[in-house]
Amino acid sequence: MATLLVRGVDEALVRRLREQAVANGRSAEAEHRAILAQALGGTDRLSFAEVLSSMPDVGQDADFERIQDTGEAARVFD
């Protein structure tokens, strides 16, 4: 990832950025990235939250429960 340094930004603009970041539950840096991505069309990479939200809501909780193995295979580290 690249680093972007922006000099000479008006204090009022920085204050508004911080206020908007708080309102969106992000850091000022994350808000800055989001604004740039929105203005410039974003990236081809999905965020972790986007990947999770795109997963289908299927199955029951029991389908994903861990099965405890009590046989010989369970003692591989003894």
C-alpha positions in Angstrom: 0.0 0.0 0.0 1.2 3.5 -0.8 1.3 6.4 1.7 -0.2 9.8 0.8 0.8 13.0 2.6 -1.3 16.0 2.0 0.2 19.4 3.1 -1.4 22.8 3.4 -4.9 21.6 4.3 -7.1 24.2 5.9 -7.8 23.5 9.6 -11.5 23.9 9.1 -11.5 21.2 6.5 -9.5 18.9 8.8 -12.0 19.5 11.6 -14.9 18.7 9.3 -13.0 15.5 8.2 -12.6 14.4 11.8 -16.3 15.2 12.6 -17.4 13.2 9.6 -15.1 10.3 10.6 -16.6 10.3 14.1 -20.1 10.3 12.7 -19.2 7.3 10.5 -17.4 5.4 13.3 -14.0 5.6 11.6 -10.6 7.2 12.2 -9.8 10.4 10.3 -7.4 8.4 8.2 -10.0 5.7 7.3 -12.5 8.5 6.5 -9.9 10.1 4.2 -9.4 6.8 2.4 -13.2 6.3 2.0 -13.6 9.8 0.6 -10.8 9.3 -1.9 -12.1 5.9 -2.9 -15.6 7.3 -3.4 -14.3 10.3 -5.4 -12.0 8.3 -7.6 -14.1 5.1 -8.1 -12.6 3.0 -5.4 -10.4 -0.1 -5.8 -10.9 -3.5 -7.2 -10.3 -5.0 -3.8 -13.3 -5.7 -1.5 -13.1 -4.9 2.2 -13.4 -7.7 4.8 -16.8 -6.3 5.7 -18.0 -6.4 2.1 -16.8 -10.0 1.7 -18.6 -11.0 4.9 -21.8 -9.3 3.9 -21.8 -10.9 0.4 -21.9 -14.4 1.9 -25.3 -16.1 1.6 -27.3 -16.6 4.8 -27.7 -20.4 4.7 -27.8 -23.3 7.1 -28.5 -23.6 10.7 -26.1 -22.8 13.6 -25.9 -26.5 14.3 -24.5 -27.1 10.8 -21.4 -25.1 11.8 -20.8 -26.5 15.3 -17.4 -28.0 15.9 -17.4 -31.7 16.4 -15.1 -32.9 19.2 -13.0 -35.9 18.3 -12.3 -38.1 21.3 -10.6 -40.9 19.4 -6.9 -41.6 18.7 -6.7 -38.8 16.2 -7.5 -36.3 19.0 -4.2 -37.2 20.8 -1.8 -36.2 18.1 0.1 -33.8 20.4 0.3 -36.1 23.5 
